[in-house]
Amino acid sequence: MHHPGRAIAALLAALAVTVFAAPVRAAAHPFGDPQTVAISLDAARPEAVHIRWKVGGLDDLTLLGVSLGLLPRDRVMLDGAVFYQASDAAAIGSSPRFTEYLLRQVTVASDGETCAGTVQPPADLAKSGVTLDFACPAAVGKVTIAVRTLTDLNSAYQTLATGPNGERAVYAAGKDTHDWVLGSAPGDDTKRSAAVQLGLVVGVSLLVVVLLVQLVRRKQRTKRVTR
């Protein structure tokens, strides 16, 4: 004898398994949570710059994986919907294509010279992002950093960037470079010293001129009184 209640319960259980076991379906677009980068100078090596990149939405990460040929194209539907799976981050993060993409889209230049970059293997790309290390020819003061990640997929993507001392910037298509002051390069100290010395010389010269003018005026007054 069949019990209607048991049949309904079994049907609901099967439906729940189907729903919760399915991949996450989301519409990948650039208007959700923005991607971020955190910029810092190595405390022990003044010539080393670190940049941590983190994607905004997991659907955007899947979309990037598809564009790099790391994930099947059927993960992106005709209406733009994207099916994210937990394995996507590992498949993307371990690929040399992803490394090449990051080093092509994120660059650092110091004093007009490009800094060589490397990418650390991400422990959890989806949650904590990935760190890029850049070695510059010498200790850096002001650096020019370009961020063009995801804007090659859609020009509406933006990146929120943070740096030392609470400095912030927004990267976008057409505004993909920004100058950051990360440290004090030896050349900067030399320029400051030269500026200070020049200021002292100018100040002393002006003081000498003023004293000479006053001395001439006093002599002229003394001659008038004598006459």
Backbone bond lengths (Angstrom), bond angles and torsions (degrees), N, CA, C in turn:
res aa  C-N    CA-C-N  psi(-1)  N-CA   C-N-CA  omega(-1)  CA-C   N-CA-C  phi
1 M - - - 1.470 - - 1.521 108.46 -
2 H 1.325 115.73 131.89 1.465 119.90 -177.42 1.528 109.65 -93.57
3 H 1.322 115.53 139.28 1.460 121.68 177.58 1.523 109.25 -102.58
4 P 1.334 118.33 118.25 1.481 121.21 -179.48 1.520 112.53 -55.91
5 G 1.336 117.11 -36.02 1.466 119.70 -177.91 1.510 112.30 -64.16
6 R 1.347 115.87 -40.56 1.462 120.12 179.78 1.530 110.64 -67.76
7 A 1.326 116.49 -38.96 1.469 120.34 179.63 1.522 110.94 -63.71
8 I 1.335 116.43 -41.95 1.470 120.18 179.10 1.525 110.59 -65.65
9 A 1.338 115.79 -41.87 1.474 119.96 179.28 1.519 111.14 -62.12
10 A 1.325 116.21 -41.89 1.465 119.78 179.52 1.517 111.12 -65.16
11 L 1.333 115.51 -38.70 1.467 119.44 179.31 1.518 110.90 -64.74
12 L 1.334 116.61 -42.82 1.478 120.72 179.00 1.518 110.87 -64.50
13 A 1.327 116.62 -38.77 1.472 120.05 179.20 1.521 110.94 -64.93
14 A 1.332 115.83 -42.08 1.462 119.12 178.81 1.522 111.60 -64.60
15 L 1.332 115.59 -38.58 1.464 120.22 178.44 1.518 111.13 -64.95
16 A 1.336 116.96 -40.84 1.467 121.14 179.39 1.516 111.20 -63.02
17 V 1.358 115.61 -42.15 1.468 119.04 179.36 1.517 110.16 -63.21
18 T 1.320 117.35 -40.61 1.458 121.34 -179.45 1.517 111.36 -64.09
19 V 1.337 116.64 -42.41 1.462 121.45 -177.04 1.520 111.61 -68.84
20 F 1.346 116.39 -48.21 1.462 119.83 -173.54 1.522 112.68 -80.44
21 A 1.306 118.71 -17.46 1.464 121.20 178.92 1.515 111.79 -88.81
22 A 1.328 117.12 -13.32 1.456 120.64 -177.98 1.518 110.43 -73.75
23 P 1.319 117.94 151.72 1.467 120.71 176.66 1.524 110.75 -62.38
24 V 1.342 115.73 156.45 1.458 120.72 179.00 1.518 108.87 -70.96
25 R 1.325 116.58 128.19 1.457 120.58 -179.87 1.522 108.15 -106.91
26 A 1.296 116.71 122.54 1.459 120.53 -179.54 1.508 109.94 -145.54
27 A 1.305 115.53 153.48 1.465 119.71 177.69 1.517 108.59 -87.78
28 A 1.312 117.03 111.85 1.469 120.72 -179.14 1.514 109.11 -75.26
29 H 1.295 116.55 121.98 1.457 121.65 178.59 1.520 108.73 -155.07
30 P 1.310 118.24 163.13 1.468 120.92 -175.43 1.523 114.52 -86.33
31 F 1.330 117.89 12.24 1.458 119.52 -174.73 1.523 112.59 -106.76
32 G 1.328 116.93 12.32 1.458 120.71 175.29 1.519 110.19 -92.04
33 D 1.339 116.05 -147.03 1.468 120.40 177.99 1.527 109.23 -63.32
34 P 1.329 118.61 131.28 1.477 120.98 -178.47 1.514 111.85 -75.86
35 Q 1.319 115.58 153.44 1.456 120.22 172.07 1.530 108.22 -70.75
36 T 1.315 117.11 158.92 1.463 120.84 -176.89 1.525 110.82 -133.58
37 V 1.330 115.27 154.01 1.463 121.78 169.60 1.526 108.24 -134.47
38 A 1.325 115.23 139.61 1.464 122.00 175.69 1.523 107.78 -116.73
39 I 1.325 116.15 123.63 1.468 122.45 -172.62 1.526 109.92 -110.36
40 S 1.321 116.30 134.01 1.468 120.00 179.70 1.517 110.59 -150.56
41 L 1.326 114.33 159.62 1.470 122.05 176.57 1.516 108.17 -102.77
42 D 1.320 116.55 137.57 1.458 120.98 179.75 1.529 109.89 -63.16
43 A 1.318 116.05 129.54 1.468 120.39 -176.56 1.524 112.23 -66.22
44 A 1.326 117.48 -31.65 1.465 120.90 -177.07 1.518 112.83 -96.26
45 R 1.340 117.20 -22.98 1.467 120.96 -177.68 1.528 109.23 -124.93
46 P 1.316 118.46 100.80 1.468 121.43 -176.03 1.520 114.61 -67.53
47 E 1.339 116.86 -4.68 1.465 119.99 178.39 1.535 111.43 -100.22
48 A 1.343 117.52 -0.50 1.464 121.94 -175.26 1.532 111.20 -107.08
49 V 1.325 115.42 131.10 1.465 122.37 179.84 1.524 108.55 -117.30
50 H 1.339 116.09 134.63 1.456 121.28 179.10 1.528 109.69 -113.25
51 I 1.332 115.82 137.00 1.462 121.40 177.23 1.523 108.56 -132.59
52 R 1.333 115.97 120.04 1.468 120.35 176.80 1.523 108.70 -101.32
53 W 1.337 115.15 119.91 1.472 121.52 179.68 1.515 110.00 -104.77
54 K 1.336 115.47 136.89 1.464 120.18 178.72 1.517 108.77 -139.21
55 V 1.318 116.50 131.37 1.458 121.26 -179.16 1.529 108.91 -71.66
56 G 1.340 116.21 153.33 1.458 119.86 -178.95 1.520 112.07 -79.35
57 G 1.332 116.67 -53.28 1.456 121.16 -179.43 1.511 111.44 -119.95
58 L 1.332 116.92 145.86 1.460 120.39 -179.26 1.517 111.55 -65.21
59 D 1.336 116.88 -29.36 1.459 119.54 176.58 1.526 110.91 -64.72
60 D 1.358 115.82 -34.29 1.465 119.41 177.18 1.525 110.91 -66.81
61 L 1.331 115.89 -34.17 1.463 120.01 178.16 1.527 110.07 -65.53
62 T 1.321 116.16 -42.24 1.470 120.13 177.18 1.525 110.98 -63.89
63 L 1.323 115.99 -41.95 1.460 120.24 179.00 1.523 110.66 -60.55
64 L 1.334 116.90 -40.28 1.460 120.91 177.58 1.527 110.16 -64.59
65 G 1.339 116.41 -41.61 1.454 119.97 179.02 1.517 112.63 -61.92
66 V 1.326 116.11 -37.55 1.468 120.00 177.30 1.526 110.10 -66.93
67 S 1.326 117.04 -43.20 1.466 120.63 -178.63 1.523 111.98 -64.92
68 L 1.333 116.98 -28.78 1.468 121.17 178.85 1.526 111.94 -86.55
69 G 1.327 117.15 -1.31 1.451 120.45 -179.77 1.517 113.82 77.92
70 L 1.334 117.29 18.40 1.459 121.68 -178.26 1.518 112.27 -94.54
71 L 1.310 117.22 -17.59 1.460 122.77 179.60 1.524 108.58 -128.97
72 P 1.337 118.43 151.52 1.467 120.87 -179.24 1.525 111.97 -64.83
73 R 1.320 115.83 145.93 1.465 121.31 -177.25 1.522 112.66 -67.76
74 D 1.335 117.59 -22.47 1.460 118.29 -179.16 1.523 112.93 -72.55
75 R 1.348 116.36 -0.06 1.465 119.90 174.59 1.519 110.97 -77.11
76 V 1.314 117.22 -14.26 1.460 121.92 175.87 1.520 107.66 -112.58
77 M 1.330 116.41 119.14 1.455 121.28 -177.80 1.527 111.00 -80.13
78 L 1.327 115.41 167.77 1.470 120.52 -179.53 1.523 111.86 -62.76
79 D 1.338 117.25 -29.45 1.468 120.13 -179.38 1.529 111.99 -85.54
80 G 1.352 117.45 5.51 1.459 121.09 177.93 1.513 114.17 93.58
81 A 1.315 117.49 -6.16 1.464 120.40 178.87 1.524 110.29 -68.16
82 V 1.328 115.16 144.88 1.461 121.25 -176.47 1.526 109.39 -123.99
83 F 1.327 116.52 136.38 1.455 121.79 176.55 1.529 108.41 -101.09
84 Y 1.338 116.25 106.77 1.467 120.99 178.82 1.520 109.85 -89.12
85 Q 1.308 116.95 137.83 1.454 122.70 174.16 1.522 109.27 -123.73
86 A 1.321 115.43 150.87 1.464 120.64 -176.71 1.517 112.59 -59.42
87 S 1.315 117.53 -25.99 1.462 120.99 -178.16 1.537 112.69 -79.51
88 D 1.327 117.56 -9.18 1.467 120.47 -176.75 1.524 112.28 -61.73
89 A 1.329 116.12 -44.51 1.471 120.23 -176.41 1.528 111.41 -60.28
90 A 1.344 116.35 -42.14 1.468 119.74 -179.58 1.520 110.82 -67.77
91 A 1.333 116.93 -39.91 1.462 120.43 -179.63 1.518 111.52 -64.56
92 I 1.328 116.54 -37.05 1.468 121.08 -178.65 1.526 110.81 -77.86
93 G 1.341 116.09 -48.24 1.464 120.88 -174.11 1.503 114.76 -61.96
94 S 1.328 118.08 -28.31 1.462 121.22 -177.56 1.524 113.01 -90.94
95 S 1.327 117.54 0.28 1.461 120.08 -174.72 1.528 112.91 -90.79
96 P 1.334 117.67 136.04 1.472 121.11 174.14 1.529 112.08 -61.59
97 R 1.328 117.02 -27.40 1.464 119.60 178.52 1.520 111.01 -64.25
98 F 1.322 115.93 -37.55 1.465 120.73 177.77 1.519 110.19 -66.79
99 T 1.328 116.27 -41.90 1.467 120.71 177.71 1.525 110.67 -60.43
100 E 1.323 116.15 -46.57 1.462 120.70 179.09 1.524 111.12 -62.09
101 Y 1.321 116.08 -39.41 1.466 120.65 179.45 1.531 110.80 -61.73
102 L 1.320 116.42 -47.90 1.467 119.87 -178.81 1.530 111.56 -61.79
103 L 1.326 117.26 -44.21 1.464 120.39 -178.34 1.530 112.02 -70.82
104 R 1.324 116.51 -19.66 1.466 120.47 176.00 1.529 111.22 -83.36
105 Q 1.330 115.82 -34.71 1.464 120.41 -174.26 1.528 113.16 -94.15
106 V 1.317 117.94 -18.15 1.468 122.24 178.58 1.525 108.15 -121.07
107 T 1.332 117.14 119.43 1.464 120.82 -177.60 1.531 110.25 -133.94
108 V 1.327 114.62 155.44 1.468 122.05 178.75 1.524 108.40 -131.66
109 A 1.324 116.28 134.50 1.471 121.56 176.56 1.519 109.15 -130.95
110 S 1.320 115.83 135.46 1.463 121.53 179.24 1.521 109.37 -126.19
111 D 1.316 116.04 124.52 1.462 121.50 179.34 1.527 111.13 55.45
112 G 1.324 116.09 37.70 1.457 121.21 177.50 1.516 115.44 82.44
113 E 1.334 117.39 -1.42 1.463 120.88 -178.73 1.520 110.46 -111.86
114 T 1.333 116.23 138.27 1.459 121.54 -179.56 1.523 110.56 -73.87
115 C 1.321 116.06 136.21 1.462 121.70 179.12 1.528 109.09 -93.19
116 A 1.321 117.08 134.98 1.467 122.05 -178.74 1.522 110.03 -72.42
117 G 1.351 115.53 133.05 1.454 119.64 -176.05 1.510 113.55 -113.90
118 T 1.338 115.14 151.02 1.462 123.16 172.65 1.529 107.44 -136.54
119 V 1.324 115.95 159.08 1.464 121.24 -178.87 1.522 109.22 -119.37
120 Q 1.328 116.78 127.30 1.456 120.67 176.64 1.528 109.68 -77.29
121 P 1.330 118.33 138.66 1.465 120.53 176.62 1.529 109.95 -58.96
122 P 1.327 118.02 121.61 1.470 119.41 -176.80 1.522 112.37 -72.07
123 A 1.339 115.43 136.89 1.463 119.63 176.87 1.524 110.68 -76.92
124 D 1.323 116.23 -40.40 1.463 121.67 177.69 1.526 107.32 -148.79
125 L 1.309 116.21 90.96 1.464 122.03 -174.05 1.520 111.95 -59.49
126 A 1.311 117.81 -39.44 1.459 121.28 -176.55 1.523 112.36 -69.09
127 K 1.338 117.46 -39.78 1.463 120.37 -174.87 1.521 113.67 -91.24
128 S 1.324 116.75 -44.91 1.471 119.49 -172.98 1.521 114.50 -111.87
129 G 1.327 117.56 -4.92 1.454 119.92 177.22 1.515 112.61 80.11
130 V 1.336 115.28 -156.50 1.463 121.30 -176.84 1.525 108.65 -142.15
131 T 1.338 116.40 147.01 1.467 121.27 -177.48 1.522 110.67 -108.32
132 L 1.328 115.06 132.58 1.462 122.39 174.62 1.524 107.98 -107.32
133 D 1.314 116.82 133.80 1.465 122.74 177.74 1.524 109.51 -110.97
134 F 1.333 115.91 132.33 1.464 120.80 -179.84 1.526 109.46 -122.42
135 A 1.327 115.71 127.43 1.460 122.27 178.53 1.524 108.67 -104.56
136 C 1.326 116.63 114.08 1.462 121.82 -179.33 1.529 110.30 -92.24
137 P 1.331 117.79 159.59 1.473 121.07 -177.04 1.523 113.82 -61.04
138 A 1.327 117.10 -28.27 1.466 120.54 -178.71 1.520 108.68 -150.73
139 A 1.320 115.16 175.15 1.464 120.12 178.48 1.527 110.03 -55.60
140 V 1.317 116.13 136.10 1.460 120.02 -174.09 1.521 112.02 -98.85
141 G 1.305 114.61 148.33 1.456 121.84 171.04 1.515 106.78 -114.74
142 K 1.339 116.10 -80.35 1.462 121.51 175.51 1.521 108.80 -101.57
143 V 1.331 116.48 132.44 1.463 121.31 178.79 1.526 109.45 -124.92
144 T 1.309 115.39 151.97 1.463 121.65 175.04 1.521 108.25 -105.13
145 I 1.317 116.32 117.86 1.456 121.85 -176.77 1.528 109.17 -114.88
146 A 1.327 115.69 129.19 1.467 122.04 177.31 1.524 109.32 -109.05
147 V 1.330 115.72 137.22 1.465 121.65 177.04 1.526 107.79 -131.54
148 R 1.345 116.12 115.72 1.466 120.98 -177.51 1.530 111.50 -127.18
149 T 1.322 117.45 19.12 1.458 120.68 -178.69 1.528 111.14 -65.28
150 L 1.328 115.26 135.73 1.471 126.24 176.78 1.521 114.54 72.07
151 T 1.326 119.22 -20.05 1.471 119.15 179.10 1.518 111.12 -69.13
152 D 1.338 117.47 -15.69 1.455 119.96 174.12 1.529 111.14 -75.73
153 L 1.348 116.48 -17.70 1.463 121.23 175.77 1.520 111.57 -89.19
154 N 1.325 115.33 -38.39 1.463 121.39 177.99 1.525 107.50 -156.13
155 S 1.321 116.50 126.22 1.467 120.76 -174.80 1.527 112.74 -68.33
156 A 1.327 117.96 -9.00 1.468 120.30 -178.82 1.530 112.74 -85.39
157 Y 1.333 117.85 -8.54 1.464 119.21 177.88 1.524 110.80 -64.54
158 Q 1.328 115.78 144.60 1.455 121.77 176.13 1.521 109.69 -131.07
159 T 1.330 115.29 161.66 1.463 121.34 179.83 1.520 109.59 -131.25
160 L 1.322 116.43 126.93 1.463 121.04 175.53 1.522 108.15 -90.74
161 A 1.321 116.84 124.31 1.466 121.72 -176.62 1.518 110.77 -116.23
162 T 1.327 116.59 141.07 1.457 122.52 174.98 1.514 109.16 -126.19
163 G 1.337 115.46 146.87 1.454 121.15 -179.53 1.507 111.22 -136.44
164 P 1.333 117.58 -168.09 1.466 121.54 -179.98 1.524 112.17 -61.87
165 N 1.324 115.26 152.82 1.468 122.99 176.78 1.521 112.98 58.88
166 G 1.326 116.42 29.12 1.456 120.20 175.87 1.512 115.23 75.29
167 E 1.324 118.24 11.46 1.464 120.04 179.92 1.517 110.03 -68.78
168 R 1.321 116.03 140.90 1.467 121.73 -178.95 1.520 110.82 -133.01
169 A 1.322 114.94 156.27 1.461 120.97 177.46 1.522 108.27 -155.22
170 V 1.328 115.81 158.87 1.458 121.68 177.41 1.524 107.95 -120.69
171 Y 1.320 115.95 122.17 1.462 121.57 176.29 1.524 108.95 -94.61
172 A 1.330 115.74 142.37 1.460 120.97 178.16 1.521 108.75 -155.21
173 A 1.320 116.73 169.69 1.458 120.21 177.17 1.522 109.26 -61.47
174 G 1.330 116.06 130.54 1.458 120.27 -176.13 1.521 113.01 84.69
175 K 1.325 116.55 -9.30 1.466 122.07 177.04 1.532 107.02 -139.92
176 D 1.332 114.14 59.45 1.463 119.29 -170.74 1.520 114.17 -102.42
177 T 1.332 118.71 9.23 1.469 121.10 175.65 1.525 109.82 -127.92
178 H 1.318 115.44 150.64 1.469 120.75 179.08 1.520 108.40 -153.64
179 D 1.317 116.81 142.12 1.463 122.43 178.00 1.528 109.57 -92.14
180 W 1.322 115.48 130.73 1.462 122.09 -179.91 1.521 109.49 -121.87
181 V 1.317 116.78 136.52 1.465 121.97 174.10 1.527 106.74 -95.97
182 L 1.323 116.25 107.11 1.461 121.16 -175.49 1.523 113.01 -103.89
183 G 1.321 117.55 -27.55 1.453 120.19 -177.84 1.508 110.80 -160.79
184 S 1.320 115.22 -167.88 1.452 121.89 179.49 1.511 108.87 -118.50
185 A 1.325 115.95 102.88 1.470 120.46 -179.73 1.517 110.15 -73.94
186 P 1.345 118.11 153.50 1.468 121.25 178.65 1.518 112.51 -53.42
187 G 1.300 117.54 -37.65 1.457 120.61 179.40 1.507 112.26 -63.66
188 D 1.348 115.99 -34.24 1.454 119.82 178.49 1.519 110.53 -65.71
189 D 1.349 116.53 -41.41 1.468 120.14 178.47 1.522 110.81 -62.94
190 T 1.341 115.74 -39.89 1.470 119.44 178.84 1.522 111.01 -62.83
191 K 1.332 116.27 -42.42 1.459 120.20 179.90 1.522 111.24 -64.55
192 R 1.353 115.42 -41.32 1.469 118.53 178.47 1.522 110.56 -63.08
193 S 1.353 115.75 -43.19 1.464 119.89 -179.64 1.526 110.45 -62.25
194 A 1.327 116.55 -43.43 1.459 120.41 179.19 1.520 110.92 -63.27
195 A 1.330 116.31 -39.43 1.466 120.16 179.88 1.521 110.67 -65.61
196 V 1.338 115.77 -41.62 1.471 119.48 178.50 1.520 110.67 -63.25
197 Q 1.339 116.74 -44.99 1.462 120.21 179.59 1.519 111.55 -62.89
198 L 1.331 116.31 -41.61 1.458 119.46 178.21 1.523 110.79 -62.74
199 G 1.340 115.12 -40.78 1.466 118.53 178.56 1.523 111.80 -62.71
200 L 1.335 116.71 -39.61 1.469 120.31 178.42 1.522 111.17 -64.40
201 V 1.350 115.92 -43.03 1.462 120.08 -179.74 1.523 110.44 -62.20
202 V 1.333 116.00 -45.89 1.469 119.92 179.70 1.528 110.53 -62.43
203 G 1.351 115.54 -42.21 1.462 119.12 -179.51 1.520 112.43 -63.00
204 V 1.331 115.90 -44.66 1.468 120.16 179.30 1.525 110.43 -64.47
205 S 1.327 117.43 -40.59 1.466 121.14 179.83 1.525 110.86 -62.01
206 L 1.318 116.93 -44.00 1.464 120.64 178.53 1.528 110.90 -62.80
207 L 1.343 115.65 -39.46 1.458 119.40 179.21 1.521 110.78 -64.06
208 V 1.347 116.02 -41.48 1.470 119.82 178.37 1.523 110.57 -62.91
209 V 1.327 118.03 -42.36 1.466 121.79 179.02 1.516 110.31 -61.40
210 V 1.332 116.25 -44.44 1.469 119.87 -180.00 1.519 110.95 -61.77
211 L 1.338 117.02 -43.36 1.462 120.78 179.86 1.530 111.19 -64.20
212 L 1.341 116.99 -39.62 1.459 120.31 178.86 1.518 110.90 -64.74
213 V 1.331 116.68 -42.46 1.471 120.39 179.02 1.520 110.28 -61.21
214 Q 1.340 116.59 -44.57 1.457 120.30 179.46 1.534 111.07 -63.29
215 L 1.337 116.00 -39.39 1.468 120.01 179.82 1.522 111.01 -64.86
216 V 1.329 117.51 -42.56 1.465 121.48 178.22 1.518 110.35 -62.36
217 R 1.320 117.53 -43.36 1.466 120.94 179.49 1.526 111.80 -62.64
218 R 1.312 117.15 -40.53 1.461 120.57 178.36 1.524 111.40 -63.23
219 K 1.353 116.25 -41.96 1.461 119.57 178.57 1.525 110.98 -62.92
220 Q 1.319 115.73 -40.69 1.469 119.16 178.96 1.518 110.85 -64.02
221 R 1.321 118.52 -40.22 1.443 121.77 178.26 1.529 111.25 -65.29
222 T 1.334 115.17 -39.08 1.481 119.64 -179.46 1.530 110.25 -64.50
223 K 1.333 117.75 -38.81 1.460 121.65 179.28 1.525 111.10 -65.57
224 R 1.310 115.59 -39.14 1.475 119.97 -179.79 1.533 110.69 -64.96
225 V 1.337 115.69 -42.61 1.459 119.92 -179.64 1.522 110.41 -65.41
226 T 1.321 117.08 -39.82 1.462 121.44 -179.10 1.517 110.87 -63.53
227 R 1.346 118.40 -39.32 1.448 121.84 178.86 1.528 111.05 -66.86
